[in-house]
């Protein structure tokens, strides 16, 4: 609209006035999405750090060599509410399985009373953390611990649970991508301070993927939301649940060390019908549900929770202005 007011179109070569009106309407209705393709957006892709891949691999192997398989049985997956683990009766104890359908640990499904408490928390939660709109310093200290001190644990747990993912490459990509996404969040918060945008801080749901949960779910979906003061609800899975639960458990502990209200992160260890029940009753009180899945599954999730944002898989697109050895190597 602003463009239309400052630029008059002379359609002297057009006799059809309706064409002129339609042309102006099409231009008037075309708007660029927030921050996309701007110079500020492009600047976020500069000064990308170089991961220490040798150290990542070494830390992962050391973790796997010392891993105690019994630990996932002795410390079962369970719901986490306000920083506390919600244990359940033996009748709610289930065996978890890895991607090859092999038993690899225990899990407590939430009881009806626990489901009610989890739902109430999501619907009514207000953080007690100070400066809750900007938790970047605390969350980024936690992030660096995940990328360094606990990188071997993240890679190793995923290898044990999913069995075939190259967790080293995933963490390598995380080191680089996180740098970009931190800068994007810096710009977003700056624009909020300037009154250009309004960040809705309703709790968001994070539906974990089995093969890239460290990069996509822990860093991109959870930490980036948390540092903006947005509470996160991590959804359990029907299989390969162990590795995403373990980073949630560690995250809550690290948040306590940083003085962040642990109620900012909730974990739902529930059966699928109970997760659907909780999400369907939070459509007004919660924000987006983030997931990475097939188009068919995304459609199904959206039918139960309309405010769903899904990455539905490929094809990954590489755009280049010239053919180089680096491009050749990237597409092999």
Secondary structure, DSSP 8 states (H G I E B T S, - for coil): -HHHHH-----TT---HHHHHHHHHHHHT----TTTTSHHHHHTTSS-----HHHHHHHHHHHHHH--TTHHHHS-B-EEETTEEE---GGGEEEEE-TTS-EEEEEE---HHHHHHHHHHHHH-----TTTT--HHHHHHHHHHHHTTTHHHHHHHHHHHHSS--HHHHHHHHHHHHHHHHHHHHHHHHHHHTTS-------EEEE--SSSIIIIIIIIIIIHHHTTT--EEEE--SSS-HHHHHHHHHHHHHHHHTT--GGGEEEE---HHHHHHHHHT-TTTS--EEEE--HHHHHHHHHH-SSEEEE---------SS--HHHHHHT-
